[in-house]
Amino acid sequence: MVEPGLDRHEWETEWQALEPLVVDAPAEALPEVDRLIERMLVEQGYPTTEAEAKEAAEPGVVAEFLEARRITNLVEAGKAVDPGDIGAAITGYRNLYELLLAE
């Protein structure tokens, strides 16, 4: 049996470990932040794909994740991405992190 709050503690610890990378090299942090947020979404019962998002109870949450993931995928593919878009992805992930922690 999983102890209540264990996931939350893991998430907080992982986010805190990623925070210096997010500040110093946000583009490099995107893939790791994406994986953390995806795990959080799945564990909270949210869909993480566009197909599943159409039937989501809270489509805005999924849409924010998918937009941040789109930017992450561009960065990972070596595409030129505007720093403002990278910042928007980090902000989207941060918003989702805070929302999911509060649940």
N, C-alpha and C positions, 0 to 999 in steps of 0.2 A: 504494500500500500504506500502511495506517495504521500508524503507529509504536506499538508496545506502550506502554501507560501514558498515551497521549495523552488518552483519554477520562477517565481518572482525574484527570489534571491539570486538564482542563476542568471536571469536576464539582467538584473542590476549590475552584477559583477562583470558580466560580459560587456555590457554597454560602457561601464567605467573603464575597462581595459581598452576599448576601442576609441574612447574620447580623445586621447592625445593624437591618434592617427587622423581622426576626423578633423581636428583643428589644424594639424601640420600638413596633411596630404589628403584632402577630402576625396579626390578622385580615386586614390589607392584604397581608401576605406570603404568605398561604395559596395564592393562585392561582399565583404565581411558583414557590413551593416545589413545588407539585403538578406543574407542568410539568417541573421538573428531575427529580423522582423518577420521573415517568412515563417520561421519556427514558432514565433509568438502568435502569429495569426492562426496557424494551423492548430496550435494547442488551445486557442480560444474559440475554435470552431468556424473561423472565417475561411472563405474560399481564397485561392491565390492565383487563379487563372481567369482569363477574360470570359471563357465559356461559362464557368461557374458563377462569375460575378453577376450575370444577368438575373440570376435567381437569388442573389444575396439579400439578406434582410437589411443590410446597411451598404448599399452599393458605393456610397461616397468613400468609405473606408477602403474598399477594394480598389476603387479607381485611383485613389492617392498612392496606394502601393504599386499598382501597375504602371503608373506614370513614373514613379521613382525607379522602378525596375527597368523601364524602357531606357532611361538615361544611363543606368548602370550597365545595361547590355551594350549600349553604344560605346561607353568608355572601355569596357572589356574587349570590344572588337577593335579597339585602336582608332576609332573614328574621332574626328575633331569635334569636341563638345565645348560649348561656351561655358566659361566658369560660372556664369549666372545659373545655367541649367544644372550644373553640378551642385551648386548651393541650394537650388530648389529641391533637388533630390534628397540632399541631406536634411533639409527642413521637413520634407514630407516624411522621411523615415523617423525623424525626431518626433514629429506630431503623432505618428502611429505608435511609437514606443511609449510616449506619455499616455496616450489613450488606452493602450492595452495594459499598461501597468495599473491604471486607475480602475480597470474592470475587475 
